[in-house]
Every structure is written in structure tokens, then in C-alpha cells.
Amino acid sequence: MMLTEGQMSDHKGARLMFHALPKARTLIADKGYDSDDFREALKARGTEPCIPPRRNRKEPLDYDKALYRKRHKIENLFAKLKDWRRIATRYDRCAHAFFSAICIAAAVAFFLNQ
């Protein structure tokens, strides 16, 4: 698990974490991860990217729209975490304290949904 700075673009953060990604058949990601280098690296690993193309692409790429719709479950998790004001506004200066707050919020959200 890696916590990046808020100003870092998604595809730069993905490049840092690429070697830590587990083996998978498909990677579902949003438009922020749409770069040719990242797509090629995924395909070289045997992982099919399910990433919608950015709007400014000259030639739009195909992706599995039905599979991409399932990504909302992850987005719902982030929405639940942002219900906690401490996490939404990032009160903690240190990454380890912020990550601890995320873990507590995730545990409470999981417990309340059972």
C-alpha cells in the first residue's frame, strides 16, 4: 500500500506502484490512468487494461464498458471514507497518521455494513 501526495497525477503514482501490483487478468481504472506506457506495461504482464480513453485522444481505444461499470463499488468505498471529515480534509500532516485514520474509518464502515 502506498500513499502519494495529493498533487501527483494518477499515472505517475501507478508507475511507482506498478511492480507491487498483484497478477491479474484485468485492471479496471479511470481516465487518469490512461497513458500508452501504462497500457503497454500492463499488456506485457498479461493484464488487460479496462481504462476508458481520455477525451483528448486522437484515436479512442476500446474498453469493456460493462466491466467498467462495476468500478462504482470502489468509488462507493471512497465516498464512505470521505464521510469522515478528518479524512476528507486531511487533517493529519504525517502520512502514517492519515493512513491510520483511513484504516479506522474503513474498519468502522465495514462493521456497520454487516
Phi and psi restraints in degrees (range 20) as a CNS / XPLOR table:
assign (resid 1 and name C) (resid 2 and name N)
       (resid 2 and name CA) (resid 2 and name C) 1.0 -138.8 20.0 2
assign (resid 2 and name N) (resid 2 and name CA)
       (resid 2 and name C) (resid 3 and name N) 1.0 134.6 20.0 2
assign (resid 2 and name C) (resid 3 and name N)
       (resid 3 and name CA) (resid 3 and name C) 1.0 -107.7 20.0 2
assign (resid 3 and name N) (resid 3 and name CA)
       (resid 3 and name C) (resid 4 and name N) 1.0 117.7 20.0 2
assign (resid 3 and name C) (resid 4 and name N)
       (resid 4 and name CA) (resid 4 and name C) 1.0 -101.2 20.0 2
assign (resid 4 and name N) (resid 4 and name CA)
       (resid 4 and name C) (resid 5 and name N) 1.0 164.6 20.0 2
assign (resid 4 and name C) (resid 5 and name N)
       (resid 5 and name CA) (resid 5 and name C) 1.0 -67.9 20.0 2
assign (resid 5 and name N) (resid 5 and name CA)
       (resid 5 and name C) (resid 6 and name N) 1.0 153.5 20.0 2
assign (resid 5 and name C) (resid 6 and name N)
       (resid 6 and name CA) (resid 6 and name C) 1.0 -66.8 20.0 2
assign (resid 6 and name N) (resid 6 and name CA)
       (resid 6 and name C) (resid 7 and name N) 1.0 -23.9 20.0 2
assign (resid 6 and name C) (resid 7 and name N)
       (resid 7 and name CA) (resid 7 and name C) 1.0 -87.3 20.0 2
assign (resid 7 and name N) (resid 7 and name CA)
       (resid 7 and name C) (resid 8 and name N) 1.0 -6.6 20.0 2
assign (resid 7 and name C) (resid 8 and name N)
       (resid 8 and name CA) (resid 8 and name C) 1.0 -76.1 20.0 2
assign (resid 8 and name N) (resid 8 and name CA)
       (resid 8 and name C) (resid 9 and name N) 1.0 135.7 20.0 2
assign (resid 8 and name C) (resid 9 and name N)
       (resid 9 and name CA) (resid 9 and name C) 1.0 -70.4 20.0 2
assign (resid 9 and name N) (resid 9 and name CA)
       (resid 9 and name C) (resid 10 and name N) 1.0 156.5 20.0 2
assign (resid 9 and name C) (resid 10 and name N)
       (resid 10 and name CA) (resid 10 and name C) 1.0 -63.0 20.0 2
assign (resid 10 and name N) (resid 10 and name CA)
       (resid 10 and name C) (resid 11 and name N) 1.0 -42.8 20.0 2
assign (resid 10 and name C) (resid 11 and name N)
       (resid 11 and name CA) (resid 11 and name C) 1.0 -71.8 20.0 2
assign (resid 11 and name N) (resid 11 and name CA)
       (resid 11 and name C) (resid 12 and name N) 1.0 -24.9 20.0 2
assign (resid 11 and name C) (resid 12 and name N)
       (resid 12 and name CA) (resid 12 and name C) 1.0 -71.2 20.0 2
assign (resid 12 and name N) (resid 12 and name CA)
       (resid 12 and name C) (resid 13 and name N) 1.0 -41.1 20.0 2
assign (resid 12 and name C) (resid 13 and name N)
       (resid 13 and name CA) (resid 13 and name C) 1.0 -64.4 20.0 2
assign (resid 13 and name N) (resid 13 and name CA)
       (resid 13 and name C) (resid 14 and name N) 1.0 -37.7 20.0 2
assign (resid 13 and name C) (resid 14 and name N)
       (resid 14 and name CA) (resid 14 and name C) 1.0 -65.4 20.0 2
assign (resid 14 and name N) (resid 14 and name CA)
       (resid 14 and name C) (resid 15 and name N) 1.0 -36.5 20.0 2
assign (resid 14 and name C) (resid 15 and name N)
       (resid 15 and name CA) (resid 15 and name C) 1.0 -63.2 20.0 2
assign (resid 15 and name N) (resid 15 and name CA)
       (resid 15 and name C) (resid 16 and name N) 1.0 -37.3 20.0 2
assign (resid 15 and name C) (resid 16 and name N)
       (resid 16 and name CA) (resid 16 and name C) 1.0 -68.9 20.0 2
assign (resid 16 and name N) (resid 16 and name CA)
       (resid 16 and name C) (resid 17 and name N) 1.0 -33.8 20.0 2
assign (resid 16 and name C) (resid 17 and name N)
       (resid 17 and name CA) (resid 17 and name C) 1.0 -96.0 20.0 2
assign (resid 17 and name N) (resid 17 and name CA)
       (resid 17 and name C) (resid 18 and name N) 1.0 -1.1 20.0 2
assign (resid 17 and name C) (resid 18 and name N)
       (resid 18 and name CA) (resid 18 and name C) 1.0 -54.2 20.0 2
assign (resid 18 and name N) (resid 18 and name CA)
       (resid 18 and name C) (resid 19 and name N) 1.0 -43.2 20.0 2
assign (resid 18 and name C) (resid 19 and name N)
       (resid 19 and name CA) (resid 19 and name C) 1.0 -72.9 20.0 2
assign (resid 19 and name N) (resid 19 and name CA)
       (resid 19 and name C) (resid 20 and name N) 1.0 -17.5 20.0 2
assign (resid 19 and name C) (resid 20 and name N)
       (resid 20 and name CA) (resid 20 and name C) 1.0 -90.0 20.0 2
assign (resid 20 and name N) (resid 20 and name CA)
       (resid 20 and name C) (resid 21 and name N) 1.0 -8.4 20.0 2
assign (resid 20 and name C) (resid 21 and name N)
       (resid 21 and name CA) (resid 21 and name C) 1.0 -66.4 20.0 2
assign (resid 21 and name N) (resid 21 and name CA)
       (resid 21 and name C) (resid 22 and name N) 1.0 136.5 20.0 2
assign (resid 21 and name C) (resid 22 and name N)
       (resid 22 and name CA) (resid 22 and name C) 1.0 -73.3 20.0 2
assign (resid 22 and name N) (resid 22 and name CA)
       (resid 22 and name C) (resid 23 and name N) 1.0 160.0 20.0 2
assign (resid 22 and name C) (resid 23 and name N)
       (resid 23 and name CA) (resid 23 and name C) 1.0 -64.6 20.0 2
assign (resid 23 and name N) (resid 23 and name CA)
       (resid 23 and name C) (resid 24 and name N) 1.0 135.3 20.0 2
assign (resid 23 and name C) (resid 24 and name N)
       (resid 24 and name CA) (resid 24 and name C) 1.0 -152.3 20.0 2
assign (resid 24 and name N) (resid 24 and name CA)
       (resid 24 and name C) (resid 25 and name N) 1.0 156.7 20.0 2
assign (resid 24 and name C) (resid 25 and name N)
       (resid 25 and name CA) (resid 25 and name C) 1.0 -76.8 20.0 2
assign (resid 25 and name N) (resid 25 and name CA)
       (resid 25 and name C) (resid 26 and name N) 1.0 -36.1 20.0 2
assign (resid 25 and name C) (resid 26 and name N)
       (resid 26 and name CA) (resid 26 and name C) 1.0 -139.1 20.0 2
assign (resid 26 and name N) (resid 26 and name CA)
       (resid 26 and name C) (resid 27 and name N) 1.0 144.0 20.0 2
assign (resid 26 and name C) (resid 27 and name N)
       (resid 27 and name CA) (resid 27 and name C) 1.0 -119.0 20.0 2
assign (resid 27 and name N) (resid 27 and name CA)
       (resid 27 and name C) (resid 28 and name N) 1.0 120.4 20.0 2
assign (resid 27 and name C) (resid 28 and name N)
       (resid 28 and name CA) (resid 28 and name C) 1.0 -98.2 20.0 2
assign (resid 28 and name N) (resid 28 and name CA)
       (resid 28 and name C) (resid 29 and name N) 1.0 125.2 20.0 2
assign (resid 28 and name C) (resid 29 and name N)
       (resid 29 and name CA) (resid 29 and name C) 1.0 -147.5 20.0 2
assign (resid 29 and name N) (resid 29 and name CA)
       (resid 29 and name C) (resid 30 and name N) 1.0 163.9 20.0 2
assign (resid 29 and name C) (resid 30 and name N)
       (resid 30 and name CA) (resid 30 and name C) 1.0 -89.5 20.0 2
assign (resid 30 and name N) (resid 30 and name CA)
       (resid 30 and name C) (resid 31 and name N) 1.0 -176.8 20.0 2
assign (resid 30 and name C) (resid 31 and name N)
       (resid 31 and name CA) (resid 31 and name C) 1.0 -61.3 20.0 2
assign (resid 31 and name N) (resid 31 and name CA)
       (resid 31 and name C) (resid 32 and name N) 1.0 -23.0 20.0 2
assign (resid 31 and name C) (resid 32 and name N)
       (resid 32 and name CA) (resid 32 and name C) 1.0 -62.8 20.0 2
assign (resid 32 and name N) (resid 32 and name CA)
       (resid 32 and name C) (resid 33 and name N) 1.0 -21.4 20.0 2
assign (resid 32 and name C) (resid 33 and name N)
       (resid 33 and name CA) (resid 33 and name C) 1.0 -96.4 20.0 2
assign (resid 33 and name N) (resid 33 and name CA)
       (resid 33 and name C) (resid 34 and name N) 1.0 6.9 20.0 2
assign (resid 33 and name C) (resid 34 and name N)
       (resid 34 and name CA) (resid 34 and name C) 1.0 -80.7 20.0 2
assign (resid 34 and name N) (resid 34 and name CA)
       (resid 34 and name C) (resid 35 and name N) 1.0 97.4 20.0 2
assign (resid 34 and name C) (resid 35 and name N)
       (resid 35 and name CA) (resid 35 and name C) 1.0 -142.5 20.0 2
assign (resid 35 and name N) (resid 35 and name CA)
       (resid 35 and name C) (resid 36 and name N) 1.0 146.7 20.0 2
assign (resid 35 and name C) (resid 36 and name N)
       (resid 36 and name CA) (resid 36 and name C) 1.0 -61.4 20.0 2
assign (resid 36 and name N) (resid 36 and name CA)
       (resid 36 and name C) (resid 37 and name N) 1.0 -39.9 20.0 2
assign (resid 36 and name C) (resid 37 and name N)
       (resid 37 and name CA) (resid 37 and name C) 1.0 -61.5 20.0 2
assign (resid 37 and name N) (resid 37 and name CA)
       (resid 37 and name C) (resid 38 and name N) 1.0 -45.1 20.0 2
assign (resid 37 and name C) (resid 38 and name N)
       (resid 38 and name CA) (resid 38 and name C) 1.0 -66.1 20.0 2
assign (resid 38 and name N) (resid 38 and name CA)
       (resid 38 and name C) (resid 39 and name N) 1.0 -41.9 20.0 2
assign (resid 38 and name C) (resid 39 and name N)
       (resid 39 and name CA) (resid 39 and name C) 1.0 -62.3 20.0 2
assign (resid 39 and name N) (resid 39 and name CA)
       (resid 39 and name C) (resid 40 and name N) 1.0 -43.5 20.0 2
assign (resid 39 and name C) (resid 40 and name N)
       (resid 40 and name CA) (resid 40 and name C) 1.0 -64.7 20.0 2
assign (resid 40 and name N) (resid 40 and name CA)
       (resid 40 and name C) (resid 41 and name N) 1.0 -40.4 20.0 2
assign (resid 40 and name C) (resid 41 and name N)
       (resid 41 and name CA) (resid 41 and name C) 1.0 -64.6 20.0 2
assign (resid 41 and name N) (resid 41 and name CA)
       (resid 41 and name C) (resid 42 and name N) 1.0 -39.5 20.0 2
assign (resid 41 and name C) (resid 42 and name N)
       (resid 42 and name CA) (resid 42 and name C) 1.0 -64.1 20.0 2
assign (resid 42 and name N) (resid 42 and name CA)
       (resid 42 and name C) (resid 43 and name N) 1.0 -45.3 20.0 2
assign (resid 42 and name C) (resid 43 and name N)
       (resid 43 and name CA) (resid 43 and name C) 1.0 -64.5 20.0 2
assign (resid 43 and name N) (resid 43 and name CA)
       (resid 43 and name C) (resid 44 and name N) 1.0 -34.7 20.0 2
assign (resid 43 and name C) (resid 44 and name N)
       (resid 44 and name CA) (resid 44 and name C) 1.0 -65.0 20.0 2
assign (resid 44 and name N) (resid 44 and name CA)
       (resid 44 and name C) (resid 45 and name N) 1.0 -28.7 20.0 2
assign (resid 44 and name C) (resid 45 and name N)
       (resid 45 and name CA) (resid 45 and name C) 1.0 -82.0 20.0 2
assign (resid 45 and name N) (resid 45 and name CA)
       (resid 45 and name C) (resid 46 and name N) 1.0 -11.5 20.0 2
assign (resid 45 and name C) (resid 46 and name N)
       (resid 46 and name CA) (resid 46 and name C) 1.0 91.5 20.0 2
assign (resid 46 and name N) (resid 46 and name CA)
       (resid 46 and name C) (resid 47 and name N) 1.0 16.7 20.0 2
assign (resid 46 and name C) (resid 47 and name N)
       (resid 47 and name CA) (resid 47 and name C) 1.0 -106.2 20.0 2
assign (resid 47 and name N) (resid 47 and name CA)
       (resid 47 and name C) (resid 48 and name N) 1.0 128.5 20.0 2
assign (resid 47 and name C) (resid 48 and name N)
       (resid 48 and name CA) (resid 48 and name C) 1.0 -85.9 20.0 2
assign (resid 48 and name N) (resid 48 and name CA)
       (resid 48 and name C) (resid 49 and name N) 1.0 122.7 20.0 2
assign (resid 48 and name C) (resid 49 and name N)
       (resid 49 and name CA) (resid 49 and name C) 1.0 -79.0 20.0 2
assign (resid 49 and name N) (resid 49 and name CA)
       (resid 49 and name C) (resid 50 and name N) 1.0 132.6 20.0 2
assign (resid 49 and name C) (resid 50 and name N)
       (resid 50 and name CA) (resid 50 and name C) 1.0 -113.4 20.0 2
assign (resid 50 and name N) (resid 50 and name CA)
       (resid 50 and name C) (resid 51 and name N) 1.0 76.2 20.0 2
assign (resid 50 and name C) (resid 51 and name N)
       (resid 51 and name CA) (resid 51 and name C) 1.0 -126.8 20.0 2
assign (resid 51 and name N) (resid 51 and name CA)
       (resid 51 and name C) (resid 52 and name N) 1.0 122.0 20.0 2
assign (resid 51 and name C) (resid 52 and name N)
       (resid 52 and name CA) (resid 52 and name C) 1.0 -68.1 20.0 2
assign (resid 52 and name N) (resid 52 and name CA)
       (resid 52 and name C) (resid 53 and name N) 1.0 147.5 20.0 2
assign (resid 52 and name C) (resid 53 and name N)
       (resid 53 and name CA) (resid 53 and name C) 1.0 -74.0 20.0 2
assign (resid 53 and name N) (resid 53 and name CA)
       (resid 53 and name C) (resid 54 and name N) 1.0 150.0 20.0 2
assign (resid 53 and name C) (resid 54 and name N)
       (resid 54 and name CA) (resid 54 and name C) 1.0 -64.6 20.0 2
assign (resid 54 and name N) (resid 54 and name CA)
       (resid 54 and name C) (resid 55 and name N) 1.0 157.9 20.0 2
assign (resid 54 and name C) (resid 55 and name N)
       (resid 55 and name CA) (resid 55 and name C) 1.0 -66.9 20.0 2
assign (resid 55 and name N) (resid 55 and name CA)
       (resid 55 and name C) (resid 56 and name N) 1.0 -28.7 20.0 2
assign (resid 55 and name C) (resid 56 and name N)
       (resid 56 and name CA) (resid 56 and name C) 1.0 -89.0 20.0 2
assign (resid 56 and name N) (resid 56 and name CA)
       (resid 56 and name C) (resid 57 and name N) 1.0 8.8 20.0 2
assign (resid 56 and name C) (resid 57 and name N)
       (resid 57 and name CA) (resid 57 and name C) 1.0 -69.2 20.0 2
assign (resid 57 and name N) (resid 57 and name CA)
       (resid 57 and name C) (resid 58 and name N) 1.0 136.4 20.0 2
assign (resid 57 and name C) (resid 58 and name N)
       (resid 58 and name CA) (resid 58 and name C) 1.0 -70.0 20.0 2
assign (resid 58 and name N) (resid 58 and name CA)
       (resid 58 and name C) (resid 59 and name N) 1.0 -39.0 20.0 2
assign (resid 58 and name C) (resid 59 and name N)
       (resid 59 and name CA) (resid 59 and name C) 1.0 -121.1 20.0 2
assign (resid 59 and name N) (resid 59 and name CA)
       (resid 59 and name C) (resid 60 and name N) 1.0 105.0 20.0 2
assign (resid 59 and name C) (resid 60 and name N)
       (resid 60 and name CA) (resid 60 and name C) 1.0 -60.7 20.0 2
assign (resid 60 and name N) (resid 60 and name CA)
       (resid 60 and name C) (resid 61 and name N) 1.0 141.6 20.0 2
assign (resid 60 and name C) (resid 61 and name N)
       (resid 61 and name CA) (resid 61 and name C) 1.0 -98.5 20.0 2
assign (resid 61 and name N) (resid 61 and name CA)
       (resid 61 and name C) (resid 62 and name N) 1.0 151.0 20.0 2
assign (resid 61 and name C) (resid 62 and name N)
       (resid 62 and name CA) (resid 62 and name C) 1.0 -82.6 20.0 2
assign (resid 62 and name N) (resid 62 and name CA)
       (resid 62 and name C) (resid 63 and name N) 1.0 150.2 20.0 2
assign (resid 62 and name C) (resid 63 and name N)
       (resid 63 and name CA) (resid 63 and name C) 1.0 -151.4 20.0 2
assign (resid 63 and name N) (resid 63 and name CA)
       (resid 63 and name C) (resid 64 and name N) 1.0 161.3 20.0 2
assign (resid 63 and name C) (resid 64 and name N)
       (resid 64 and name CA) (resid 64 and name C) 1.0 -80.0 20.0 2
assign (resid 64 and name N) (resid 64 and name CA)
       (resid 64 and name C) (resid 65 and name N) 1.0 102.0 20.0 2
assign (resid 64 and name C) (resid 65 and name N)
       (resid 65 and name CA) (resid 65 and name C) 1.0 -68.0 20.0 2
assign (resid 65 and name N) (resid 65 and name CA)
       (resid 65 and name C) (resid 66 and name N) 1.0 -34.5 20.0 2
assign (resid 65 and name C) (resid 66 and name N)
       (resid 66 and name CA) (resid 66 and name C) 1.0 -66.0 20.0 2
assign (resid 66 and name N) (resid 66 and name CA)
       (resid 66 and name C) (resid 67 and name N) 1.0 -41.7 20.0 2
assign (resid 66 and name C) (resid 67 and name N)
       (resid 67 and name CA) (resid 67 and name C) 1.0 -69.2 20.0 2
assign (resid 67 and name N) (resid 67 and name CA)
       (resid 67 and name C) (resid 68 and name N) 1.0 -37.9 20.0 2
assign (resid 67 and name C) (resid 68 and name N)
       (resid 68 and name CA) (resid 68 and name C) 1.0 -63.4 20.0 2
assign (resid 68 and name N) (resid 68 and name CA)
       (resid 68 and name C) (resid 69 and name N) 1.0 -31.3 20.0 2
assign (resid 68 and name C) (resid 69 and name N)
       (resid 69 and name CA) (resid 69 and name C) 1.0 -62.7 20.0 2
assign (resid 69 and name N) (resid 69 and name CA)
       (resid 69 and name C) (resid 70 and name N) 1.0 -24.7 20.0 2
assign (resid 69 and name C) (resid 70 and name N)
       (resid 70 and name CA) (resid 70 and name C) 1.0 -71.7 20.0 2
assign (resid 70 and name N) (resid 70 and name CA)
       (resid 70 and name C) (resid 71 and name N) 1.0 -10.7 20.0 2
assign (resid 70 and name C) (resid 71 and name N)
       (resid 71 and name CA) (resid 71 and name C) 1.0 -64.9 20.0 2
assign (resid 71 and name N) (resid 71 and name CA)
       (resid 71 and name C) (resid 72 and name N) 1.0 -17.6 20.0 2
assign (resid 71 and name C) (resid 72 and name N)
       (resid 72 and name CA) (resid 72 and name C) 1.0 -61.3 20.0 2
assign (resid 72 and name N) (resid 72 and name CA)
       (resid 72 and name C) (resid 73 and name N) 1.0 -24.0 20.0 2
assign (resid 72 and name C) (resid 73 and name N)
       (resid 73 and name CA) (resid 73 and name C) 1.0 -64.6 20.0 2
assign (resid 73 and name N) (resid 73 and name CA)
       (resid 73 and name C) (resid 74 and name N) 1.0 -38.7 20.0 2
assign (resid 73 and name C) (resid 74 and name N)
       (resid 74 and name CA) (resid 74 and name C) 1.0 -68.8 20.0 2
assign (resid 74 and name N) (resid 74 and name CA)
       (resid 74 and name C) (resid 75 and name N) 1.0 -42.2 20.0 2
assign (resid 74 and name C) (resid 75 and name N)
       (resid 75 and name CA) (resid 75 and name C) 1.0 -62.3 20.0 2
assign (resid 75 and name N) (resid 75 and name CA)
       (resid 75 and name C) (resid 76 and name N) 1.0 -35.7 20.0 2
assign (resid 75 and name C) (resid 76 and name N)
       (resid 76 and name CA) (resid 76 and name C) 1.0 -64.3 20.0 2
assign (resid 76 and name N) (resid 76 and name CA)
       (resid 76 and name C) (resid 77 and name N) 1.0 -36.8 20.0 2
assign (resid 76 and name C) (resid 77 and name N)
       (resid 77 and name CA) (resid 77 and name C) 1.0 -62.1 20.0 2
assign (resid 77 and name N) (resid 77 and name CA)
       (resid 77 and name C) (resid 78 and name N) 1.0 -45.8 20.0 2
assign (resid 77 and name C) (resid 78 and name N)
       (resid 78 and name CA) (resid 78 and name C) 1.0 -63.9 20.0 2
assign (resid 78 and name N) (resid 78 and name CA)
       (resid 78 and name C) (resid 79 and name N) 1.0 -35.9 20.0 2
assign (resid 78 and name C) (resid 79 and name N)
       (resid 79 and name CA) (resid 79 and name C) 1.0 -63.6 20.0 2
assign (resid 79 and name N) (resid 79 and name CA)
       (resid 79 and name C) (resid 80 and name N) 1.0 -39.9 20.0 2
assign (resid 79 and name C) (resid 80 and name N)
       (resid 80 and name CA) (resid 80 and name C) 1.0 -66.9 20.0 2
assign (resid 80 and name N) (resid 80 and name CA)
       (resid 80 and name C) (resid 81 and name N) 1.0 -37.7 20.0 2
assign (resid 80 and name C) (resid 81 and name N)
       (resid 81 and name CA) (resid 81 and name C) 1.0 -66.1 20.0 2
assign (resid 81 and name N) (resid 81 and name CA)
       (resid 81 and name C) (resid 82 and name N) 1.0 -35.4 20.0 2
assign (resid 81 and name C) (resid 82 and name N)
       (resid 82 and name CA) (resid 82 and name C) 1.0 -77.2 20.0 2
assign (resid 82 and name N) (resid 82 and name CA)
       (resid 82 and name C) (resid 83 and name N) 1.0 -5.1 20.0 2
assign (resid 82 and name C) (resid 83 and name N)
       (resid 83 and name CA) (resid 83 and name C) 1.0 -66.4 20.0 2
assign (resid 83 and name N) (resid 83 and name CA)
       (resid 83 and name C) (resid 84 and name N) 1.0 -23.5 20.0 2
assign (resid 83 and name C) (resid 84 and name N)
       (resid 84 and name CA) (resid 84 and name C) 1.0 -83.3 20.0 2
assign (resid 84 and name N) (resid 84 and name CA)
       (resid 84 and name C) (resid 85 and name N) 1.0 116.0 20.0 2
assign (resid 84 and name C) (resid 85 and name N)
       (resid 85 and name CA) (resid 85 and name C) 1.0 -59.2 20.0 2
assign (resid 85 and name N) (resid 85 and name CA)
       (resid 85 and name C) (resid 86 and name N) 1.0 -36.3 20.0 2
assign (resid 85 and name C) (resid 86 and name N)
       (resid 86 and name CA) (resid 86 and name C) 1.0 -59.9 20.0 2
assign (resid 86 and name N) (resid 86 and name CA)
       (resid 86 and name C) (resid 87 and name N) 1.0 -36.4 20.0 2
assign (resid 86 and name C) (resid 87 and name N)
       (resid 87 and name CA) (resid 87 and name C) 1.0 -82.1 20.0 2
assign (resid 87 and name N) (resid 87 and name CA)
       (resid 87 and name C) (resid 88 and name N) 1.0 -42.0 20.0 2
assign (resid 87 and name C) (resid 88 and name N)
       (resid 88 and name CA) (resid 88 and name C) 1.0 -61.9 20.0 2
assign (resid 88 and name N) (resid 88 and name CA)
       (resid 88 and name C) (resid 89 and name N) 1.0 -35.8 20.0 2
assign (resid 88 and name C) (resid 89 and name N)
       (resid 89 and name CA) (resid 89 and name C) 1.0 -101.5 20.0 2
assign (resid 89 and name N) (resid 89 and name CA)
       (resid 89 and name C) (resid 90 and name N) 1.0 -3.7 20.0 2
assign (resid 89 and name C) (resid 90 and name N)
       (resid 90 and name CA) (resid 90 and name C) 1.0 51.0 20.0 2
assign (resid 90 and name N) (resid 90 and name CA)
       (resid 90 and name C) (resid 91 and name N) 1.0 66.8 20.0 2
assign (resid 90 and name C) (resid 91 and name N)
       (resid 91 and name CA) (resid 91 and name C) 1.0 -64.6 20.0 2
assign (resid 91 and name N) (resid 91 and name CA)
       (resid 91 and name C) (resid 92 and name N) 1.0 -33.2 20.0 2
assign (resid 91 and name C) (resid 92 and name N)
       (resid 92 and name CA) (resid 92 and name C) 1.0 -76.7 20.0 2
assign (resid 92 and name N) (resid 92 and name CA)
       (resid 92 and name C) (resid 93 and name N) 1.0 133.0 20.0 2
assign (resid 92 and name C) (resid 93 and name N)
       (resid 93 and name CA) (resid 93 and name C) 1.0 -82.5 20.0 2
assign (resid 93 and name N) (resid 93 and name CA)
       (resid 93 and name C) (resid 94 and name N) 1.0 -36.6 20.0 2
assign (resid 93 and name C) (resid 94 and name N)
       (resid 94 and name CA) (resid 94 and name C) 1.0 -84.1 20.0 2
assign (resid 94 and name N) (resid 94 and name CA)
       (resid 94 and name C) (resid 95 and name N) 1.0 140.5 20.0 2
assign (resid 94 and name C) (resid 95 and name N)
       (resid 95 and name CA) (resid 95 and name C) 1.0 -63.4 20.0 2
assign (resid 95 and name N) (resid 95 and name CA)
       (resid 95 and name C) (resid 96 and name N) 1.0 -38.4 20.0 2
assign (resid 95 and name C) (resid 96 and name N)
       (resid 96 and name CA) (resid 96 and name C) 1.0 -68.9 20.0 2
assign (resid 96 and name N) (resid 96 and name CA)
       (resid 96 and name C) (resid 97 and name N) 1.0 -34.3 20.0 2
assign (resid 96 and name C) (resid 97 and name N)
       (resid 97 and name CA) (resid 97 and name C) 1.0 -70.5 20.0 2
assign (resid 97 and name N) (resid 97 and name CA)
       (resid 97 and name C) (resid 98 and name N) 1.0 -39.9 20.0 2
assign (resid 97 and name C) (resid 98 and name N)
       (resid 98 and name CA) (resid 98 and name C) 1.0 -65.2 20.0 2
assign (resid 98 and name N) (resid 98 and name CA)
       (resid 98 and name C) (resid 99 and name N) 1.0 -43.3 20.0 2
assign (resid 98 and name C) (resid 99 and name N)
       (resid 99 and name CA) (resid 99 and name C) 1.0 -64.2 20.0 2
assign (resid 99 and name N) (resid 99 and name CA)
       (resid 99 and name C) (resid 100 and name N) 1.0 -37.2 20.0 2
assign (resid 99 and name C) (resid 100 and name N)
       (resid 100 and name CA) (resid 100 and name C) 1.0 -63.4 20.0 2
assign (resid 100 and name N) (resid 100 and name CA)
       (resid 100 and name C) (resid 101 and name N) 1.0 -41.3 20.0 2
assign (resid 100 and name C) (resid 101 and name N)
       (resid 101 and name CA) (resid 101 and name C) 1.0 -63.8 20.0 2
assign (resid 101 and name N) (resid 101 and name CA)
       (resid 101 and name C) (resid 102 and name N) 1.0 -38.8 20.0 2
assign (resid 101 and name C) (resid 102 and name N)
       (resid 102 and name CA) (resid 102 and name C) 1.0 -63.1 20.0 2
assign (resid 102 and name N) (resid 102 and name CA)
       (resid 102 and name C) (resid 103 and name N) 1.0 -43.3 20.0 2
assign (resid 102 and name C) (resid 103 and name N)
       (resid 103 and name CA) (resid 103 and name C) 1.0 -62.8 20.0 2
assign (resid 103 and name N) (resid 103 and name CA)
       (resid 103 and name C) (resid 104 and name N) 1.0 -41.7 20.0 2
assign (resid 103 and name C) (resid 104 and name N)
       (resid 104 and name CA) (resid 104 and name C) 1.0 -64.6 20.0 2
assign (resid 104 and name N) (resid 104 and name CA)
       (resid 104 and name C) (resid 105 and name N) 1.0 -45.7 20.0 2
assign (resid 104 and name C) (resid 105 and name N)
       (resid 105 and name CA) (resid 105 and name C) 1.0 -62.9 20.0 2
assign (resid 105 and name N) (resid 105 and name CA)
       (resid 105 and name C) (resid 106 and name N) 1.0 -40.5 20.0 2
assign (resid 105 and name C) (resid 106 and name N)
       (resid 106 and name CA) (resid 106 and name C) 1.0 -65.6 20.0 2
assign (resid 106 and name N) (resid 106 and name CA)
       (resid 106 and name C) (resid 107 and name N) 1.0 -40.3 20.0 2
assign (resid 106 and name C) (resid 107 and name N)
       (resid 107 and name CA) (resid 107 and name C) 1.0 -64.9 20.0 2
assign (resid 107 and name N) (resid 107 and name CA)
       (resid 107 and name C) (resid 108 and name N) 1.0 -42.8 20.0 2
assign (resid 107 and name C) (resid 108 and name N)
       (resid 108 and name CA) (resid 108 and name C) 1.0 -65.9 20.0 2
assign (resid 108 and name N) (resid 108 and name CA)
       (resid 108 and name C) (resid 109 and name N) 1.0 -43.6 20.0 2
assign (resid 108 and name C) (resid 109 and name N)
       (resid 109 and name CA) (resid 109 and name C) 1.0 -60.6 20.0 2
assign (resid 109 and name N) (resid 109 and name CA)
       (resid 109 and name C) (resid 110 and name N) 1.0 -41.4 20.0 2
assign (resid 109 and name C) (resid 110 and name N)
       (resid 110 and name CA) (resid 110 and name C) 1.0 -65.4 20.0 2
assign (resid 110 and name N) (resid 110 and name CA)
       (resid 110 and name C) (resid 111 and name N) 1.0 -43.3 20.0 2
assign (resid 110 and name C) (resid 111 and name N)
       (resid 111 and name CA) (resid 111 and name C) 1.0 -64.7 20.0 2
assign (resid 111 and name N) (resid 111 and name CA)
       (resid 111 and name C) (resid 112 and name N) 1.0 -40.5 20.0 2
assign (resid 111 and name C) (resid 112 and name N)
       (resid 112 and name CA) (resid 112 and name C) 1.0 -71.8 20.0 2
assign (resid 112 and name N) (resid 112 and name CA)
       (resid 112 and name C) (resid 113 and name N) 1.0 -24.0 20.0 2
assign (resid 112 and name C) (resid 113 and name N)
       (resid 113 and name CA) (resid 113 and name C) 1.0 -87.3 20.0 2
assign (resid 113 and name N) (resid 113 and name CA)
       (resid 113 and name C) (resid 114 and name N) 1.0 -1.6 20.0 2
